[in-house]
Amino acid sequence: MALYFNNKTNQTKFSGSKNYGNSIYDYEIFLLPVKDISYRNEIINRITNRIRNGQVCLDITEDLVKDTLDYDGSAYGFVREKGTQDEGSGSLQIYNWCSLKRKGNSLDNIQVWINDVCRITAPNTKKSVISPVKVLFYLFEQLIIHNIQKEDVYLMVEPKEGPILVPIYNTYGFTIVSPTDCPKNKGKDASIIMRKTITIDPNYANFPFEQPVLSNNIVTAQSAGKKTIIRRYKRHVKISKRKAIKRKTIKRKTIKRKINKK
């Protein structure tokens, strides 16, 4: 079940620069859903053209990207140090993968996940001193805590990549989640789940959509953001139920027609 990032602007693409570790990093972040065809094509082309060791990074196809562009609780991000071709990219998605509490509208029952992470450095190009992936994570973290007031972020690591990626993500502040804290992640294909507690940067105000949605009543920014998410969650549930009822209705009508023909 997807939830929304708050975006009261008419923008889809947000571009800017961030001073991180005494270096300037350029970024582009796209808030989904993306309807503009030019932005859709830009995201598809940039994600599917990330070539690493002669292959598309993570084997992500055009169809897979298209499927996410209408997914409301998502964002794509691209970061590179200014003047270089060393780029980190990935996506954010809001959904419940760990909690068994499927019912209820509490933000406590959903997680925000970093997905599709890849770093591509053009041939014969010097790598950045600080990985652009680390800067991308920082931008994502600030988006999460400022925008929907969630205080942690998650990611998944394939078991075969654990020996390489887990130590890297440890340096970024992520730790492995106990299986008891993510009971849905089980079985032979279970991933390594990692989580990081987010620290808010009070000076960070580069993104116009990071401002919390305010209510007409006097409430805290955190409760205002949660109320907005809950309203959208309820609406999403109602729409999903209507669609499910419609599918069942169509199926019954089809069966009835077949019986009549016989």
Backbone torsions as a table, in degrees:
resi	resn	phi	psi	omega
1	MET	NA	117.6	-177.2
2	ALA	-90.0	144.1	171.8
3	LEU	-115.9	177.9	-172.4
4	TYR	-106.9	149.9	158.7
5	PHE	-82.9	146.7	178.5
6	ASN	-76.6	126.1	178.0
7	ASN	-147.6	96.6	-177.9
8	LYS	-93.2	6.4	175.4
9	THR	-90.5	174.5	174.4
10	ASN	-99.6	13.9	-177.0
11	GLN	-91.9	151.2	171.2
12	THR	-112.2	-39.3	-177.3
13	LYS	-107.2	129.6	178.7
14	PHE	-120.8	120.7	-177.7
15	SER	-119.0	150.9	178.3
16	GLY	179.2	-167.2	179.8
17	SER	-133.3	151.4	-179.5
18	LYS	-137.3	128.7	174.6
19	ASN	-81.3	115.8	-178.5
20	TYR	-137.1	119.4	-179.8
21	GLY	61.5	37.1	179.0
22	ASN	66.9	19.8	174.0
23	SER	-128.4	153.0	179.9
24	ILE	-98.7	128.8	179.5
25	TYR	-118.2	129.2	174.8
26	ASP	-88.0	145.1	179.9
27	TYR	-140.0	153.8	166.7
28	GLU	-132.4	128.4	176.5
29	ILE	-125.6	131.0	179.7
30	PHE	-110.3	125.2	173.7
31	LEU	-93.1	129.9	-178.8
32	LEU	-94.4	160.0	5.0
33	PRO	-74.2	151.4	-179.6
34	VAL	-108.7	116.5	-179.8
35	LYS	-101.6	-31.7	-177.7
36	ASP	-64.0	125.0	-174.1
37	ILE	-63.9	-34.3	-179.2
38	SER	-67.7	-39.9	177.6
39	TYR	-70.2	-38.4	177.3
40	ARG	-58.9	-47.3	-179.5
41	ASN	-65.1	-36.8	179.8
42	GLU	-63.6	-46.3	179.8
43	ILE	-63.8	-46.6	-179.6
44	ILE	-58.5	-47.5	-177.9
45	ASN	-64.9	-41.6	-176.4
46	ARG	-71.6	-37.0	-179.6
47	ILE	-74.6	-41.9	-176.1
48	THR	-81.4	-7.6	177.5
49	ASN	-105.9	18.3	175.1
50	ARG	-83.4	94.5	-175.1
51	ILE	-96.0	125.7	-179.7
52	ARG	-133.5	121.8	-177.6
53	ASN	54.9	39.0	175.9
54	GLY	81.3	2.3	-178.7
55	GLN	-129.9	156.2	175.7
56	VAL	-66.4	130.4	-176.7
57	CYS	-57.6	126.6	178.5
58	LEU	64.3	11.5	179.2
59	ASP	56.2	34.4	-179.5
60	ILE	-79.4	124.9	-177.7
61	THR	-97.8	169.2	178.2
62	GLU	-60.6	-40.8	-179.6
63	ASP	-63.7	-38.5	179.0
64	LEU	-63.9	-40.6	179.2
65	VAL	-67.2	-43.5	-179.9
66	LYS	-57.8	-37.8	-179.0
67	ASP	-63.0	-28.8	-177.0
68	THR	-88.1	-16.9	-172.6
69	LEU	-69.7	-17.1	176.1
70	ASP	-103.2	7.2	-177.1
71	TYR	-86.2	113.4	-167.4
72	ASP	-61.9	-44.0	-174.7
73	GLY	-87.5	57.9	-175.5
74	SER	-141.4	162.6	173.1
75	ALA	-154.3	147.6	172.2
76	TYR	-113.7	143.2	179.8
77	GLY	-136.0	146.3	178.4
78	PHE	-135.9	130.6	-177.1
79	VAL	-137.5	137.2	173.6
80	ARG	-148.4	149.1	175.3
81	GLU	-68.0	137.0	-176.7
82	LYS	-56.1	131.6	178.0
83	GLY	85.7	3.0	179.4
84	THR	-119.7	170.8	173.8
85	GLN	-115.3	28.7	177.7
86	ASP	-97.9	105.2	-170.8
87	GLU	-121.3	137.4	171.2
88	GLY	-111.6	142.1	-178.3
89	SER	-147.7	162.0	179.4
90	GLY	176.3	-173.5	-178.8
91	SER	-134.0	160.9	172.4
92	LEU	-116.2	141.1	175.8
93	GLN	-142.5	139.5	179.9
94	ILE	-105.2	115.3	176.6
95	TYR	-164.4	169.3	-179.0
96	ASN	-98.8	109.6	175.6
97	TRP	-113.4	-23.2	-174.7
98	CYS	-102.1	-41.6	-173.4
99	SER	-75.7	137.9	176.1
100	LEU	-84.0	-6.0	-179.4
101	LYS	-82.2	88.9	-178.4
102	ARG	-76.6	-26.8	-178.8
103	LYS	-95.2	159.5	-179.5
104	GLY	97.6	157.3	-173.7
105	ASN	-114.2	22.9	-176.9
106	SER	-78.1	138.7	174.5
107	LEU	-63.5	-19.0	179.3
108	ASP	-65.6	-17.8	-175.9
109	ASN	-95.7	5.2	177.4
110	ILE	-125.4	161.6	178.1
111	GLN	-128.3	160.1	173.0
112	VAL	-109.5	127.2	-171.8
113	TRP	-116.3	137.0	170.1
114	ILE	-91.6	124.0	-177.4
115	ASN	-129.7	171.3	169.9
116	ASP	58.1	32.6	-174.9
117	VAL	-75.5	133.5	178.2
118	CYS	-154.8	143.4	174.4
119	ARG	-119.2	124.8	-179.7
120	ILE	-123.0	125.9	176.1
121	THR	-117.0	125.0	-179.3
122	ALA	-61.6	147.6	179.4
123	PRO	-54.8	142.7	178.0
124	ASN	61.8	23.5	177.5
125	THR	-111.6	134.5	179.1
126	LYS	-72.2	135.4	179.6
127	LYS	-74.7	153.8	176.3
128	SER	-66.9	149.6	177.4
129	VAL	-63.2	-43.6	174.4
130	ILE	-103.5	128.7	-177.4
131	SER	-59.2	135.0	175.7
132	PRO	-63.2	-21.8	176.1
133	VAL	-65.3	-39.6	178.5
134	LYS	-63.3	-40.4	178.6
135	VAL	-68.7	-39.4	176.6
136	LEU	-59.0	-44.4	178.5
137	PHE	-59.7	-42.1	179.7
138	TYR	-61.1	-44.9	179.3
139	LEU	-63.1	-43.6	177.4
140	PHE	-60.5	-43.5	-178.5
141	GLU	-61.3	-43.3	-179.7
142	GLN	-68.8	-35.0	174.5
143	LEU	-60.3	-44.6	-177.3
144	ILE	-64.0	-50.5	-172.6
145	ILE	-75.6	-32.1	177.8
146	HIS	-77.7	-36.2	-169.5
147	ASN	-86.9	-46.6	-179.2
148	ILE	-122.7	7.1	172.1
149	GLN	62.3	23.4	171.9
150	LYS	-79.9	139.6	-172.2
151	GLU	-106.5	15.4	174.0
152	ASP	-152.0	162.4	-179.7
153	VAL	-139.1	148.7	-174.6
154	TYR	-121.9	159.8	168.9
155	LEU	-151.4	161.5	179.9
156	MET	-115.1	144.7	176.3
157	VAL	-127.6	130.1	175.8
158	GLU	-65.6	138.3	-176.3
159	PRO	-53.0	-38.7	-177.9
160	LYS	-68.9	-20.9	179.0
161	GLU	-97.7	-1.4	-177.5
162	GLY	-55.3	-47.1	-177.9
163	PRO	-58.6	-27.6	-179.4
164	ILE	-91.5	-48.7	-170.4
165	LEU	-82.2	-35.3	-177.2
166	VAL	-58.6	-47.4	177.8
167	PRO	-61.6	-34.2	177.9
168	ILE	-65.4	-47.8	-179.3
169	TYR	-69.1	-25.3	172.9
170	ASN	-60.6	-40.4	179.5
171	THR	-68.2	-20.9	177.2
172	TYR	-87.1	-2.5	178.2
173	GLY	101.2	6.6	179.8
174	PHE	-90.0	144.4	175.1
175	THR	-128.9	155.5	-178.2
176	ILE	-71.6	135.5	179.9
177	VAL	-86.8	135.8	177.2
178	SER	-63.7	143.0	178.2
179	PRO	-55.9	-28.3	179.6
180	THR	-71.0	-20.7	178.8
181	ASP	-90.2	-6.8	177.0
182	CYS	-142.7	66.6	-171.7
183	PRO	-65.2	-20.2	179.1
184	LYS	-73.8	-20.8	-179.2
185	ASN	-87.6	89.3	-176.1
186	LYS	-146.1	171.8	-179.2
187	GLY	99.2	178.3	-176.0
188	LYS	-68.0	-23.0	-179.2
189	ASP	-99.5	15.7	-178.4
190	ALA	-62.0	138.8	178.1
191	SER	-89.1	164.9	170.4
192	ILE	-83.4	119.4	-179.2
193	ILE	-97.3	130.9	179.0
194	MET	-124.9	149.3	-176.2
195	ARG	-138.2	149.2	176.7
196	LYS	-134.2	134.5	172.9
197	THR	-79.7	129.6	-175.3
198	ILE	-91.1	136.0	174.7
199	THR	-105.5	126.4	-176.8
200	ILE	-73.4	140.1	174.0
201	ASP	-102.4	103.7	-175.2
202	PRO	-65.5	-18.5	-179.1
203	ASN	-90.0	0.1	-174.2
204	TYR	-91.2	109.5	-177.8
205	ALA	-143.4	35.9	-177.1
206	ASN	-77.7	-28.1	-174.8
207	PHE	-97.2	123.5	179.0
208	PRO	-64.4	-26.1	-179.4
209	PHE	-83.9	1.7	177.8
210	GLU	-81.0	-10.4	178.4
211	GLN	-72.7	130.5	-178.6
212	PRO	-62.9	149.3	175.1
213	VAL	-74.9	126.8	-176.8
214	LEU	-97.6	145.4	178.1
215	SER	-92.4	163.8	174.5
216	ASN	-68.6	-24.6	177.7
217	ASN	-86.1	164.1	178.7
218	ILE	-84.4	105.0	179.7
219	VAL	-137.7	165.2	178.0
220	THR	-73.2	160.4	178.9
221	ALA	-60.8	-36.7	-178.3
222	GLN	-66.6	-46.8	-178.8
223	SER	-67.8	-32.9	177.6
224	ALA	-63.3	-44.5	179.4
225	GLY	-63.3	-40.2	-179.4
226	LYS	-67.3	-40.3	179.1
227	LYS	-61.7	-39.4	178.9
228	THR	-63.3	-45.5	179.8
229	ILE	-62.8	-42.3	-177.9
230	ILE	-63.7	-42.3	178.4
231	ARG	-59.8	-43.4	-179.0
232	ARG	-68.6	-37.1	178.3
233	TYR	-61.0	-46.4	179.5
234	LYS	-60.6	-42.5	179.3
235	ARG	-63.0	-40.4	179.6
236	HIS	-62.9	-41.3	179.3
237	VAL	-63.1	-44.1	-179.7
238	LYS	-61.8	-43.2	179.5
239	ILE	-63.2	-43.2	179.9
240	SER	-61.4	-41.2	179.8
241	LYS	-65.5	-41.1	179.0
242	ARG	-62.4	-41.3	179.1
243	LYS	-63.9	-40.6	-179.9
244	ALA	-64.1	-42.9	178.4
245	ILE	-62.7	-40.8	-179.8
246	LYS	-63.3	-42.7	179.9
247	ARG	-62.2	-42.4	179.2
248	LYS	-63.9	-39.6	179.7
249	THR	-62.9	-45.9	179.1
250	ILE	-61.6	-41.3	-179.6
251	LYS	-62.5	-43.6	-179.8
252	ARG	-63.2	-41.4	179.5
253	LYS	-63.0	-38.8	179.5
254	THR	-63.7	-43.9	179.5
255	ILE	-63.3	-41.0	-179.2
256	LYS	-62.3	-41.2	179.3
257	ARG	-63.6	-39.5	-179.7
258	LYS	-65.0	-39.5	179.8
259	ILE	-64.9	-42.0	179.9
260	ASN	-61.9	-38.8	-179.8
261	LYS	-63.9	-37.3	179.4
262	LYS	-67.9	NA	NA
